[in-house]
Amino acid sequence: MAGLAVLVPFVVYAEEDTLAEHCEYETPRLKEEYWPVFPNNPAADEAGHVPVVDIVLDVWGKPIHAVMVSTGHEDIADLCIGSASLMDFTPAIACGEPVDGFYRHAFQTYFYPDRHNVDGTVTLPAAAFRMPRNLLENLFRASMVEDQVVLRFKIHVGSDGKIQEVVGYTEWERHLASKVFPKLTEFMTFTPAKAQGFPSESHLILVMDLRRGTIRNEISKRLAMAEGHQPMPEKLEASGYEPGKEYAVGLSLYPNGTVQDIQFLTVLNRQEALSAINAFRQWRVEPASANKGNFHGIKVTYTYLEDEPTAVMLKDIENIVRTPPKPIKRPAPHYPSKLRREGLQGYAIVEFVVCKKGRVPTARAAIATHPWFGEAAVAAVRKWKFEPATLDGEPVATYVRVPIPFKFRR
């Protein structure tokens, strides 16, 4: 049985005596990712850092603004910002309604030219597709089992923009190139390279860094945010703001104190939300504060005054302390008999909610290599029991995503 992997967006519930109506918040999620063709490998430096952009999303999850926030990639800033505008997200949800949202994105998957094979190419090819994120999750889980989550492939793109060949370097990459990529290359098309004004073949290197926890640390290292930099939202006259109205946001933090996520805890109109995103995405608190115990982030409560151009804080910044749910009872799923007899192995990724009482009221198979694996995994998860997650000492409902492998014991 695999260990429990928990992805927990923090949720704040209102207390009866609070002035503002606090509400649940759902973070935007990346649905379709665009893979840019960089002129060179941006992670080729000694530290191996990748470019990072901040993306502002509208209520439909469409990017409406992006800005480069990592250092050392100024030469490809325009390409990164343009690539961010081509991605698709689920919208942020606050108080049950879609709202403008914020997403900090690291370019972990990208192409760059194989320098040995592009002599004479003047214009690089450009990807003309978006990759569904769930396909990357499949690759991640399978590669995690193989203990190889940074993948590299040689890609031969024809003068018609279609992929002619995919070659892996390692045994696992060669397996993926022969078994997985034939299904992907049907829609992985390119605007072809041009040599002397005519469409030309090109040879690219595809890098796929599928790490999650490690890459979050890498993101924070290159963010160009000064420690103690804490701008407040600007007052926008057109927003129809209410003087004295209480606003609250939660900021999830990276270990160095930079912002990972912004979550609206009170209702904001669009202009108020955009002003909040533009200000709070630049915050950086003391790293020491961000590493104490189960410290998860901070809560900022603020308001607007008639004679002030920016918002002012109503109270001191509050730490948000979170503990994840702890499993009490986790019966293993039943291995489907027919699949066992056929020697078929696989896995399922189950998404579910652990309620405030520690039960699992809802669960679904987000990914399954066979429908029966998904059904068996969901049936098992519905029987699981937990000590509920807590937020500032109070039990809260929590979203959980866990991989469940179906493998024969040797």
N, C-alpha and C positions, 0 to 999 in steps of 0.2 A: 504494500500500500504506500503510495507516495505521500510525502509530507504536505501539510496544508500550506498553500501559497495564497496569501491574502492581499488583495488590493482594496484599500479602505478609504473612500472619500469621506471626510468627516462631516457629521451632521449635527446641527445645533437646534435643539428644541426650546421653545419659549417657556419661560417660567411665568406663572400667572401674574406676578407683580412687575414684569418688565414694562418699560414705557413703549418700546418698539415691538412690532409684531415680528418675531424671529421665525424663520422658516427653513425647511429642508432645501438643500442645494444639490444638483447633479452636475458634475463636471463634464465639459465637452469631451468627446472621444473621437479620435481620428478614424474615419471610415475608409477613405481612399487616399493613398499617399502618392505624391509625384516624386519620381526619381530623377534628379537633374544629371546632366552630363557636365562635369566640371572640367576645366582646361588642364588640371593636374590633380593629384591626390591631396585633398585638403588635410588629411590625417597623416601625412607623410613625415611631419616633424617628430622630434624625439618623444614628445608627450602623447602624440596620437590623438589630439583633440579634433572634434568635428565641429562644423559651423552650427550656430544656434540662432534662431529668430523668435521674436515675440509676434504672435498673430492675434489680431482682434477679430472676433466672429460676430456676424449678425444673428438675428433670432432664428434663422433657418440653418445656421451652422456654416454659412459661407464666409470666407475671409474678406474683410473690407479694409484691412490695413495690416501691414507687417513692417517690422524694423529689425535690423541686425543688432544683436546684443553681445555676441562673442567677439573677442579680440583676436587679431592675427589673420582674419579672413576678409580684410577690407577690399581686396582685389576681386572677390566674387560676391560682394554684398548684393549687387543688383540682381545677379542670377539667383541667389538664395531667396530674396524677397519676391521675385517673379515666380519662383517655384512654389513658394508658400501660398501664393494667390490661386494656384491651380488645385489645391487640395480640398477635400470635403470632410466635414465633421458632423457629428450629432450636435444639436444645439445645447447650450447650457439651460438648465431648468432651475428656476428659483420660485418658491412658493407655488409650485404647480404650473407655472407658466414659462414658455421659452423666453430667454433674455439674451442680450448681447453677452458674449463670453470671451475668455482669454485662454490661449494655449501656447505654451513654450515648447518649441519643436527643435529637436536635434536631427540633423541630416545623417542618419546612421546607414542609409542605403543610397548608393549613388554610383555613377559611372565616371570613369576618366579614361583618356586615350592610352592605348598601349603604344608607347613612344617608338617601339621598334617597327611598327606597322602602319604609321600614318604619314609617312613622308609624302609631301605634295598636297596633303589635305589642308585647305585654307580655312574652311568653315566646318566646325564640328557638327556631328549629328545632334538632334534634340529628341528626347523621348516624347512620343505622342500618345501616351497612355497614362492612366492612373491605376495603381495596384490596390485591390481590396485588402484592407488590413487583416481580415480574417485568414487570408492565405499566408500571410507572414506568421501569424500565430501558429498555423500548422507546421511551418518550417522551424519555428522556434522550439516547439515542443519536441519534434522529432530530433532536431540537432542537439537539444539539451540531453536527450537520452544517449546520443553518440558523443557527448562531451566536446562538441565543436560548434560554438555559437557565433564565430566570426568566419564568414564564408567568402571565397573569392572565385570568380569565374572569368574566363576569356570569352568574349562575345564577338562574333563576326556578324556585322550588319551589312547587308547587300546594298547596292545602289538604288534598289527599290524601297529601302527603309525596313525591310523584313529581316528577321534574324535567320542567318544561315547555319550557324553552329554555336553550340555552348560547350565549353570544355572546362572541367574542374581540375584542381591541382591535387587534392587529396582523394583517398578512396571514397570518403563520404560525399565529397563534392562531385566526383565523377558519377556516383550513384544518383544524386539529385539531377545532374545534367542529363542523364539518360532516362530517368523515370518521372521526374517532376516537371522539368522545364519544357518538354514537348507540349504539355497542356497549357503552360503559361505563355509560350511564345506565339500562340495563335492571336493574342491581342496585344503583345508587346511589340508595337511598331514604332518607327522613328521617322522624323523628317531627316532624309539622308544627308550625309556629309557632302560637301561640294569641293571639287578640285578644279581650278581654272574655270569656275563658273558652271561646271557640269556635275550632276549627281555622281557620287563616288562611293565605293566600298569603304568601310572603316572597321577598325579593330579596337574594342573597348575592354576595360577591366571593370567588372561589376563587384563592388564591395557590399556585403550585407552583414552589418554588425547587429546581431539579434539580442545582444545583452540588454537587460532592463535595469537591475539595481546598479551595476557598475557604471552604466552610461549616465545615470542620474548624477553620480558624483563627478563624472567627466564634464557634464553640462555646467555644473556650478563653478568649476575651476576657471572657465574662460569668460564668465559673465562680467561685463565691464561696469560693475556697480560699486561705488565707493562705500566703505563701511560707514554706517551712520547716516547714509543718504535716505531721507524719508520725506519726499515731497507730498503735499496734501492735494486732493482734487481741486481743480480750478472751478470757480463759480461761473456757470454759463447762463447768461441772462435769458437765452431762448428756451432754457429747459423748464421754466416755470417752477423753480425750486421753492420750497416752503421754508422760510426762515424759522430756525428752532426745531425743525423736524429731525428726529434721530435716525441716523444711518449706521449700519454695522456691516463690516466685511471680515471674513476670515482669511488669513494668509498662511498657506502651507509653505514650509521653508526647507531649503536644502541644508546640508550640514554646515555650510559656511555662512548661513544667514540670508542668502538671496532667496527670492520668491520663486516657488515652484508652481503655485496655483493661487488664484483669487476666487473666493466664493462669497456671493452676496447672501447675507443673512437677514436682510430686510428688503422690502420692495423698492426698486429704483426705476425711474423712467429711463428711456434710452440715453438721453444726454447725460443724466447723472451716472449711468452705468459706464459709458464711454470715458467720462472724466475720471471716474474711480479707477478704471483699468489703466489708463495712461499714467496715473500717479503711482498706484500701489505696485505695479509691475517693476518699478525702479527701486523699491525699498530694499534695504539690507540692514539687518539687525546684527547685534554682536554675536559672532559664532558661538561663544560660550553659552549663550542663552538657548541656542538651538540644539544643544547636545545634552541637556539635563534629563536623564531618565527617559520617560515616555513623552517628552515634550514634542508636540506635533506642529504647533504654529502659534499664531497670535491672533487676537481679536482686536480690531480697531473700531471704536465707536466715535462718530463725529457728527457735526452739524454745519450749517451755513449761517453766517450772520450778515445782516444787511450792509455793514460798513467794512467787511473783509473780502478781499478778492479770491481767497482760497478758503477751503473748509478748515474748521478748527476742531481739535479733539475734545470730546465731552468728558472723557475720563482717561485715566492712565491705560496704557496698552496692557491687555490681559493675556497671560499665557494660556494656551489650550493644551491640555494633557489628555492623551488618548491611550487606551490599552486595547489590543486586538482581542477578538473572541478566542476563548481557550476551549479546545475540544474535550468533552467529557466522555462521549460515547460515539464511536465511528465504526459501525459494522461495515465490513468489506462488501463490495458488490458481488452478486452472483455472476460467475462466468457463464455466458450463454452456452448451453451444452452442445448445440450444433456447431458453433464456432470453435469450441474446444476440440471436438472430434475432427474438424477440418484443419486443425493446427493453425488457426488464424489468430494472430495477435494484433493489438492496436491500443487505442486510448480514447478517452473522452475528456472534454473540458467542460466542467459544469459551473454555471453561474447561479448563485442563490443568495437569499437574504437570511441572515440570522436576526431574528426579532429580539426585542428587549427582554423576552423571557428565555432566550437561548434556544428556541425552536427554529425549524426551517419551514416556513409556511409556503414558500415558492422556490422552485428550482427548475432549471432548463439546461439541456445540453447545447452549449454554444457551438461546439465542434465535436464530431465523432467520426472515427475512421470506418465505423459500421453503425447503422441505426440501432442495432441490438445492444452495442456497447453503450450508446447514449442512454437507452431506456434503462439498462441495468444500473448505470452510474447514478442516474436521477433517482431511481427507486431506493438506492442505498442512502444517498445524501438526505432524502426526506426523513430518514430515521435518525439522523445525527443529532446529538445534543451538545450544547456549548454553555460555558459561562459567557454571558453576553459581553460585547465590547462596552467600554465605558468612555465617556467624554466628561472630563472634569468631575469624575467620580460617579456620574449618573449613567445607568445603562442606556444604550442607544442601539437602534437597528443598524445593521452593517451589511454592505455588499461584499460578497466573497466570490472569488474565481479560483477554481482548483483543478489541476490535471489529475486524472485517474487512469493509470496504465492497466492494461489487461495483458499480462505476460505470463508465460509458463515458468514455474520455478525449476531451476536446474539442480 
